[in-house]
Amino acid sequence: MSEIDMQQIAIERIKAGGNFFLGGKGGVGKSWVIDQVTDNRTVKCAPTGAAAINIGGITCHSLFGLPLSLPEEEDKYTISKRLKSTIKEGGITRIILDEVSILRADHLDLIDSKLKVLMCNKKPFGGIQIVLVGDFYQIEPIVHWTEEHHYYERYESGFCFTAKSWNFDCLELTKSYRNIDKNQLSVLESIRTRDKWHEKAVNWVNKVAKPYVIKDSNLHLCCFNRDADALNSIMYKVIKAPETKYKSYITDQFDGAKPVKDIVKLKVGCRVLIKANDAEAGHVNGDRGCVTELGDKYVRVLIDRTSQDVIVSYSRWEQFDYKVSKDGLQKVVKGVYNQMPISLGYAISIHNSQGSTLEDVAIDFGTGCFTHGQAYVALSRVKDLKNISLVNELDYDSIICDTLVQQFYEGVDK
């Protein structure tokens, strides 16, 4: 069966109305399928602000009022005006929840409870169709160490497929539409799933990776945020040039995660990572380069990819909300975050690289990966594995794949 057929099957199953999980690694067409089933009775949301911005939706936490810690009994019956007006008064029949790999099981159960209370309906999720989208082979949900004891008394893992409310028809798309050769796809898949060939895949990565040479043009992917921040700070301080600061400004109410810092500090000569698309200016999200000029309201950057000087201006990131009108539910802009779409480009954490496509990457695994999916996310950020360099070789123990995830996918249609 062709992948186009599989996409059509996914669309038909979703339109049939049952609760549905659409899986697959990046680049297999999940977003296209979701676009085909989104209508004015559909709400889109995601667990993080960045993911919500990417799909033009809102965060699960803001829509459902999810707590930052373990839910309490009273949370089940706490229904915000926002949830009531968006879902019940808006006549919503479908909720699409993207990036579910980082949605905790207790939060999925809380969404189920809240919707049952809101809709006065004992059916799963109050009779609202839930469509979950994502890849459980990527980085897992965070359960803070202060919560672990109580959390794991109730749940087997952080993954939402271990939630008590999990009862979803599942399908995984497998064909990649990204420009990458079949051998590299096989290598990445072995590392993603930690299959019986994963050691050969690790050997291949170590063999074809470019020799590591310390140079400004490298973007380092680090296992820990602190390592990325430290490297950015060290490399930035070396530059003996005046500093210019760019301050953000917010219109209306923007309370989501911010894609860049509130104060962006730059110097001529520093390496940067551009975090927004601007076709007219000639740069895309993920472009890297060197700052050549700093203006009051612009930054001139020499882009590595094109060897062209481009003007980077303030960008706006919109946070959406939903309101009910006579025409049904409408998506409206709740707030706008305006800032220079630039961060220092010497290092970022592997976790923060999720969802990005990068070039000229040096991966610093340090003493080794420490969590499920970390090595796969790092390696899958690049279009060509032969273009990466390794600060230290990838070892077999860094290929960490939760056995519960492997077992889960054994029962998923492909």
C-alpha positions in Angstrom: 0.0 0.0 0.0 1.4 3.4 -1.0 2.0 6.1 1.6 -0.6 8.3 -0.2 -3.1 5.6 0.5 -2.0 5.5 4.2 -2.5 9.3 4.4 -6.0 8.9 2.9 -6.8 6.1 5.3 -5.7 8.4 8.2 -8.0 11.2 6.9 -10.9 8.8 6.5 -10.5 7.3 10.0 -10.3 10.8 11.6 -13.4 12.0 9.7 -15.2 8.9 10.9 -15.2 10.5 14.3 -13.3 8.1 16.6 -10.4 9.1 18.9 -7.3 8.7 16.8 -3.5 8.8 17.2 -1.5 9.7 14.1 2.2 8.8 14.5 5.4 9.0 12.4 8.8 10.6 12.4 9.4 14.1 11.1 8.8 14.6 7.4 6.2 11.9 6.8 3.2 14.2 6.1 1.4 14.3 9.5 0.9 18.1 9.2 -0.7 17.6 5.7 -3.1 15.1 7.1 -4.1 17.4 9.9 -4.7 20.3 7.5 -7.1 18.2 5.6 -9.3 17.5 8.7 -9.2 20.9 10.2 -12.5 22.9 10.0 -14.3 25.6 12.0 -15.4 22.9 14.5 -11.8 22.0 15.2 -9.4 23.4 17.8 -5.6 22.8 17.5 -3.4 22.8 20.6 0.0 21.6 21.7 1.9 21.1 25.1 4.4 23.9 24.6 4.2 27.5 23.4 6.7 26.9 20.5 4.8 23.9 19.2 1.5 25.8 19.5 2.9 28.7 17.5 4.2 26.2 14.8 0.7 24.8 14.2 -1.2 28.1 14.6 -2.9 26.9 17.7 -2.9 27.4 21.5 -1.3 25.6 24.4 -3.0 22.7 26.1 -2.2 24.4 29.5 -4.0 27.6 28.6 -7.0 25.9 27.0 -7.5 23.2 29.6 -6.0 25.0 32.6 -3.5 22.2 33.2 -1.4 22.6 36.4 2.4 22.7 36.3 2.5 19.9 38.8 0.5 16.8 39.6 -3.2 17.4 39.2 -5.4 17.4 42.3 -8.9 16.1 42.6 -10.4 19.6 42.4 -8.7 20.3 39.1 -11.1 17.8 37.5 -14.0 20.1 38.2 -12.3 23.4 37.6 -13.7 24.6 34.2 -12.4 28.0 33.0 -14.5 30.4 31.1 -12.1 30.0 28.3 -12.6 26.3 28.1 -16.4 26.6 28.3 -16.6 29.4 25.6 -14.2 27.7 23.3 -15.4 24.1 23.4 -19.0 24.1 24.5 -20.3 27.4 23.3 -18.2 27.1 20.1 -19.7 23.8 19.2 -16.4 22.1 18.9 -16.5 18.5 17.7 -12.7 17.8 17.3 -9.6 18.7 19.2 -6.2 18.1 17.6 -3.3 17.9 20.0 0.1 18.0 18.4 3.5 17.0 19.8 2.0 14.5 22.2 5.3 12.8 22.9 5.8 15.4 25.6 2.2 15.3 27.0 2.2 13.6 30.3 -0.3 10.7 31.0 -1.8 12.5 34.0 -2.5 15.6 31.9 -4.3 13.5 29.2 -6.4 12.0 32.0 -7.2 15.5 33.4 -8.3 16.6 29.9 -10.6 13.6 29.8 -12.1 14.4 33.2 -12.5 18.1 32.4 -14.3 17.5 29.1 -16.6 15.0 30.8 -17.6 17.6 33.4 -17.9 20.4 30.8 -20.0 18.4 28.4 -22.0 16.6 31.1 -21.2 13.5 29.2 -19.6 10.3 30.6 -18.3 9.2 27.2 -14.5 9.4 26.7 -13.4 13.1 26.6 -17.1 14.1 27.0 -17.9 12.9 23.5 -15.4 15.3 21.8 -13.2 13.7 19.3 -9.5 13.8 20.2 -6.8 13.5 17.6 -3.3 13.1 18.9 -0.3 13.6 16.7 3.4 13.0 17.3 6.3 10.6 17.6 6.8 8.8 20.9 10.4 7.9 19.9 11.4 11.5 20.5 12.3 13.1 23.8 9.9 12.0 26.6 7.7 14.0 28.9 9.3 15.6 32.0 8.3 14.3 35.4 10.2 16.5 38.0 12.1 14.6 40.6 10.0 16.2 43.3 6.9 14.5 41.9 8.3 11.1 40.8 7.3 9.2 43.9 3.6 10.2 43.7 3.5 10.1 39.9 4.9 6.6 39.5 2.5 5.3 42.1 -0.3 6.1 39.6 1.4 5.7 36.2 3.8 3.3 34.5 5.6 6.1 32.6 5.3 9.7 31.6 4.1 8.8 28.1 0.4 9.6 27.6 -0.3 6.2 26.0 -0.1 4.9 29.6 -2.9 7.1 30.7 -6.1 5.5 32.0 -8.1 7.4 29.3 -6.0 6.0 26.4 -8.2 4.2 23.9 -7.2 5.4 20.5 -7.3 4.0 17.0 -3.6 4.3 15.9 -1.8 4.6 12.6 1.8 5.5 11.8 3.0 7.1 8.6 6.4 5.8 7.5 7.4 7.3 4.2 9.8 10.3 4.5 9.4 13.2 2.1 12.6 14.9 3.2 15.5 15.0 0.8 17.7 12.2 2.4 19.0 9.0 0.9 17.6 5.6 1.8 20.7 4.4 3.6 20.6 7.3 6.0 16.9 6.9 6.5 17.7 3.3 7.6 20.4 4.4 9.9 18.2 7.0 11.6 15.4 4.5 11.9 17.6 1.9 13.6 18.7 4.6 16.1 15.2 5.9 16.5 13.8 2.5 17.4 17.0 0.8 18.8 16.4 -2.2 16.6 18.8 -5.1 16.2 20.9 -3.1 13.7 21.4 -0.1 16.0 25.1 -0.9 16.8 25.9 -1.0 13.1 24.1 2.3 12.7 26.2 3.8 15.4 29.4 2.5 13.8 28.3 4.0 10.5 27.6 7.4 12.0 31.0 7.5 13.7 32.7 6.4 10.5 31.1 9.0 8.2 31.1 12.0 10.5 33.5 14.7 9.6 36.6 15.2 11.9 35.7 17.7 14.7 37.6 20.9 14.3 36.9 23.8 16.7 35.6 26.7 14.6 33.1 29.5 14.9 30.9 28.1 12.1 30.0 25.0 14.1 26.6 24.9 15.8 27.1 22.6 18.8 24.2 20.5 19.9 24.6 19.7 23.6 22.8 17.2 25.9 22.4 19.8 28.7 21.1 23.4 28.5 23.9 24.6 30.8 26.6 23.3 28.4 25.0 25.2 25.5 24.6 28.4 27.5 28.2 28.2 28.7 29.6 27.7 25.2 27.6 30.6 23.8 28.7 32.9 26.7 32.4 31.9 26.2 32.4 32.4 22.5 30.5 35.7 22.7 32.8 37.2 25.3 35.9 36.6 23.1 34.6 39.1 20.6 36.0 42.6 21.4 33.3 44.8 19.8 30.6 47.1 21.2 27.3 45.4 22.2 23.9 46.3 21.0 20.7 45.3 22.8 17.4 44.6 21.3 14.3 44.7 23.6 11.1 42.8 22.9 7.7 44.4 23.1 4.3 42.7 23.5 1.0 43.8 22.1 -2.2 42.7 23.8 -1.8 39.6 26.0 1.0 37.2 25.1 1.7 34.6 27.8 3.2 31.8 25.8 6.7 30.5 25.5 9.0 33.0 23.8 11.0 31.8 20.8 13.9 34.2 21.6 15.0 36.1 24.7 13.3 39.3 25.9 16.7 41.1 25.5 18.8 40.0 22.5 22.5 41.0 22.9 24.7 41.1 19.8 28.1 42.2 18.6 29.4 42.6 15.1 31.3 39.3 14.3 29.2 37.0 16.5 27.6 33.9 15.2 23.9 33.8 15.2 20.9 31.5 14.5 17.9 33.1 12.8 14.6 32.0 14.2 12.1 33.2 11.6 11.2 33.0 7.9 11.3 36.1 5.7 11.3 35.2 2.0 11.6 38.8 0.9 14.6 39.4 3.1 16.2 36.1 2.0 16.4 34.1 5.2 14.6 31.1 6.7 14.1 29.8 10.1 17.3 27.8 11.0 19.7 29.9 8.9 23.0 30.6 10.5 25.5 33.3 9.8 27.7 36.1 11.1 26.6 39.5 12.2 28.1 42.2 9.9 26.1 45.3 11.0 23.9 46.4 13.9 21.2 49.0 13.3 18.6 50.4 15.7 15.9 48.2 14.2 17.7 45.7 12.1 20.7 43.3 12.0 22.7 42.6 8.9 23.8 38.9 8.7 26.0 37.2 6.2 24.2 33.9 5.7 26.3 30.7 5.5 23.8 28.9 3.2 23.7 31.6 0.5 26.8 33.7 1.1 24.4 36.7 1.0 24.1 39.7 3.3 20.5 39.9 4.5 18.6 42.3 6.7 16.9 40.8 9.7 14.1 42.9 11.1 11.9 42.6 14.1 9.5 39.6 13.8 6.2 39.0 15.3 4.9 35.7 16.8 1.2 35.5 17.2 -0.5 33.7 20.1 -4.0 32.6 19.2 -7.3 32.1 21.0 -10.7 31.1 19.9 -14.0 33.0 20.1 -17.6 32.1 19.2 -19.4 34.1 16.5 -22.6 33.6 14.5 -20.4 31.8 11.9 -19.1 29.3 14.4 -15.7 29.2 16.1 -13.1 31.7 14.8 -9.4 31.8 15.6 -8.3 35.3 16.8 -5.0 36.8 17.7 -4.7 37.0 21.5 -1.3 38.6 21.7 1.8 39.3 19.7 5.5 39.0 20.7 7.8 41.3 18.7 11.6 40.8 18.9 14.7 40.4 16.8 14.4 36.8 15.7 18.0 35.9 16.5 19.8 33.8 19.1 23.5 33.2 19.5 24.6 30.5 17.1 27.4 28.6 18.8 25.4 26.0 20.7 21.8 24.9 21.6 20.5 22.0 23.6 19.3 18.9 21.8 15.9 19.4 23.5 15.6 22.9 22.1 16.7 21.7 18.6 13.6 19.5 18.3 11.6 20.5 15.2 14.6 22.3 13.6 16.5 21.5 10.4 20.2 22.5 10.8 23.4 22.6 8.8 27.1 22.3 9.8 26.3 20.7 13.2 28.8 19.5 15.8 27.2 17.2 18.3 28.6 17.1 21.8 27.2 14.0 23.5 29.5 14.7 26.5 29.5 11.8 28.8 26.6 10.3 26.9 22.9 10.7 26.3 20.8 10.4 29.4 17.2 10.1 28.2 15.0 8.3 25.7 15.2 9.6 22.1 18.0 12.2 22.7 20.5 10.7 20.3 17.9 10.3 17.6 16.6 13.9 17.9 20.2 15.2 17.7 21.1 13.2 14.6 17.8 13.8 12.8 18.2 17.6 12.9 20.5 17.5 9.8 19.7 16.7 6.2 22.9 14.8 5.6 24.5 12.8 8.4 27.8 13.1 6.5 27.8 16.8 7.3 27.9 16.4 11.1 31.0 16.3 13.2 31.2 14.6 16.6 33.0 16.2 19.5 33.2 12.7 20.9 32.0 9.5 19.3 28.5 8.2 19.8 28.5 5.2 22.0 26.0 2.3 22.0 24.7 3.2 25.5 23.6 6.6 24.2 20.9 4.9 22.1 18.2 4.9 24.7 14.7 3.7 23.7 12.1 3.1 26.3 10.8 -0.5 26.1 7.3 0.7 26.7 7.5 2.8 23.5 8.8 -0.2 21.5 6.0 -2.3 22.8 3.4 0.4 22.0 4.5 0.6 18.4 4.2 -3.1 17.9 0.5 -2.6 18.0 0.3 0.4 15.7 -0.8 0.0 12.1 1.8 1.0 9.5 
